[in-house]
Amino acid sequence: MAATIKRVLLAIVALAFAVYLGDYVALHLRHDPLGSVMVQRYYAVALKSAKTEYMRDDPRPVTCVNSMLPHGGNSPCWYLVKHPKQYVKVGSVPNKFISLP
């Protein structure tokens, strides 16, 4: 029983590695491995009054990779096209349970 579980887990890890390696090789064989997508960022800033202020940044191009998985710290272009708005939380949410005088 334990040997079967180990084999299944090893097969899953080997399959994941093979998919990532195949995606990596396909990416480097392409003529245009990098792309660019316009992304709009919104910043959610936590205020002391337990409210959140939203600030909008100008749309800017973000470098992406034309592959199925992220590589080299860049997101896949298909993901950025599907999610052109990014939300960034700034600061922390104030604790409502502790109130100082």
Long-range contacts (C-beta under 8 A, 24 or more apart in sequence): 19-69, 20-69, 23-67, 23-68, 23-69, 23-71, 24-67, 24-71, 26-67, 27-65, 27-66, 27-67, 27-71, 30-66, 32-66, 33-65, 33-66, 33-67, 34-63, 34-64, 34-65, 34-66, 34-74, 35-63, 35-64, 35-65, 35-66, 35-77, 36-61, 36-62, 36-63, 36-64, 37-61, 37-62, 37-64, 37-77, 37-80, 37-81, 37-84, 38-62, 38-84, 39-80, 39-84, 39-85, 39-86, 40-84, 40-85, 40-86, 41-85, 41-86, 41-87, 41-88, 42-85, 42-86, 42-87, 42-88, 43-87, 43-88, 43-90, 44-87, 44-88, 44-89, 44-90, 45-90, 45-91, 46-89, 46-90, 46-91, 46-92, 46-93, 46-94, 48-94, 50-93, 50-94, 50-96
